[in-house]
Amino acid sequence: MLFASVMPSQRLADRASESVSAQLEEFILDVEQYGALLNWVSMNPELLPADEPIMYPWIQAFIKFVADALPEAVNNGRASIPGPNARGPRRIIAFQLTNVVAVDSDDMRRPDIVLTEDIGQTEGGVANNRPAYWGAVGVIEVKRAKNGQRRAYEELFVYTRNIYANQYNRRFAWGLTICGTIVRACLFGHDKVIVSDVMDVSAASGRRRFVSLLVNWALCESAQLGYDPTIQWVEADGMWNIEIYDETSQETHTCHDAMMRHNTTSVFGRHTRCFRAKMTETVDGQVRETEVIIKDSWAHASIANGIAPRNELAYLREISDRLHNHGDLTGKYPHLNAGGIVRIRGSETPGVAIDDTTSTFISDLGVQMINYMPSRVHRRLAMSPIGRPLQTINTVDELIVVVHDVMCAHAAILEHCRILHRDISINNILIRGEGAQIVGMLIDFDYAVRTGGATGGQQNPDRTGTPPFMSIGNLELSSVERTALDDWESLIYILCWLGTIGINLTDEQ
């Protein structure tokens, strides 16, 4: 299939694509001005370039041609279509410097070509004249011949991981593989990569399809490029504003001064991100500002094997409701301030907010997918109070207090809510306060399940948790039901871990 963004201005995009394609065919033989472009589209498969970097300027020239021709084509197309267009075209270009390590890369891998949005500054204003993943629309992986396709996919996968790691507002990502004259667009979902039909730029039809894709990227809504419109960067503050839709009150809260605390570093999965932010609330008629942790993730929404998906939002809401009268447990588990499925405005229903799911953005892009599984739902939670990592604890006495608090909360949640945590680990125990005022807090109910009672477990156990702290039964995927004993076993492994490396960060070996 070929991706075709569905927009209110789709007719305009189609007209602009036709215009740019016509110009391309008209000027493609102008060797003096478009020699590099001609080298690529007329590349002889029998006479491959000696090295793939020779192809980079040829590809850059094609993309630049579309960027240069598009504004006039859009203006001409707009005149023939009733109604105003919401925005002008983005100027999507290929970053001039190729095959170099990006300025914000955490490894030494060198993407072939980085697609970026030219905002009127030299090379996108990036320091040291090098590309950056934080400003990348996508990455292009190039191979000299068609038989390099598999390798191109593998390398594009790695580079896309860096886009997620550096762009905190990415819902999904795009990329291109180019093998000889064969272009394929890749849409990176949370569980699989969807690949377009072949666009062979050696043929006029293939060039038109590639032009159409670039034009759609330039004209579509930012959400269709993969960006989250509910997370906005505030340049003046150097921080993020994040919207949270609360399913209980059906109100949308805007949390401000948000700073990243944990970011996703993978292509597939839940893409869990955590921000520390400030949230304005009205409690008992009084307006107050609360510091919260915002957790943003894509959880499974489908029912598999007759078992409903885990829902941390529902668990935290129930825990808060059932334990709010237990004053001795206050601050030992997360309080849910607000939370729900992220609401965005789809291109097919402008002005109408809809639930953000994988099915939503797949259909919004005009991709015909049957049974796109597994389906995921985009949830965002604001929780308080805020703690700090267990590894920052100072003494063994403090560790004893923290562990006691955490497992008291664990036992109470199991007894009163019939919810079993199933992921007791170093990262899911936080501490608050100092010295005699220190308190332990149990967090992260992503892997929790409902049980049949205080000692009951789920009927179909699966392997969950954090690998050096999993129970033996969990690691071996035993058919024995998971119980509280598995979580207590995980706690023993945590104590062994801390006893080996030390009880705080400075003691690590």
Stockholm file with secondary structure:
# STOCKHOLM 1.0

chainA/1-509         MLFASVMPSQRLADRASESVSAQLEEFILDVEQYGALLNWVSMNPELLPADEPIMYPWIQAFIKFVADALPEAVNNGRASIPGPNARGPRRIIAFQLTNVVAVDSDDMRRPDIVLTEDIGQTEGGVANNRPAYWGAVGVIEVKRAKNGQRRAYEELFVYTRNIYANQYNRRFAWGLTICGTIVRACLFGHDKVIVSDVMDVSAASGRRRFVSLLVNWALCESAQLGYDPTIQWVEADGMWNIEIYDETSQETHTCHDAMMRHNTTSVFGRHTRCFRAKMTETVDGQVRETEVIIKDSWAHASIANGIAPRNELAYLREISDRLHNHGDLTGKYPHLNAGGIVRIRGSETPGVAIDDTTSTFISDLGVQMINYMPSRVHRRLAMSPIGRPLQTINTVDELIVVVHDVMCAHAAILEHCRILHRDISINNILIRGEGAQIVGMLIDFDYAVRTGGATGGQQNPDRTGTPPFMSIGNLELSSVERTALDDWESLIYILCWLGTIGINLTDEQ
#=GR chainA/1-509 SS CCCCCCCTTHHHHHHHHHHHHHHHHHHTTCHHHHHHHHHHHTCCTTSCCSSGGGGHHHHHHHHHHHHHHHHHHHHHHHHTSSSCCSSCCCCEEECSSCSSCCTTCSSCCCCSEEEEECCSSGGGGCGGGCCCGGGEEEEEEEESSGGGHHHHHHHHHHHHHHHHHHCTTBSSEEEEEEETTEEEEEEECSSCEEECCCEETTSHHHHHHHHHHHHHHHHSCGGGGTBCTTEEEETTTTEEEEEEEETTTTEEEEEEEEEEEECCCCSSSCCCEEEEEEEEEEETTEEEEEEEEEEEEEEECSCBTTBCCCCHHHHHHHHHHHHTTCGGGTTSSCEEEEEEECEEECSSSTTCEEECBHHHHHHHTTCCCSSCCSCEEEEEEEEECCCEEGGGCCCHHHHHHHHHHHHHHHHHHHHHHCEECCCCCGGGEEEESCGGGCEEEECCCTTCEECSSSSCCCSSCCCCSCTTSCCHHHHTTCSSCCCHHHHHHHHHHHHHHHHHHCSSGGGCC
#=GC SS_cons         CCCCCCCTTHHHHHHHHHHHHHHHHHHTTCHHHHHHHHHHHTCCTTSCCSSGGGGHHHHHHHHHHHHHHHHHHHHHHHHTSSSCCSSCCCCEEECSSCSSCCTTCSSCCCCSEEEEECCSSGGGGCGGGCCCGGGEEEEEEEESSGGGHHHHHHHHHHHHHHHHHHCTTBSSEEEEEEETTEEEEEEECSSCEEECCCEETTSHHHHHHHHHHHHHHHHSCGGGGTBCTTEEEETTTTEEEEEEEETTTTEEEEEEEEEEEECCCCSSSCCCEEEEEEEEEEETTEEEEEEEEEEEEEEECSCBTTBCCCCHHHHHHHHHHHHTTCGGGTTSSCEEEEEEECEEECSSSTTCEEECBHHHHHHHTTCCCSSCCSCEEEEEEEEECCCEEGGGCCCHHHHHHHHHHHHHHHHHHHHHHCEECCCCCGGGEEEESCGGGCEEEECCCTTCEECSSSSCCCSSCCCCSCTTSCCHHHHTTCSSCCCHHHHHHHHHHHHHHHHHHCSSGGGCC
//
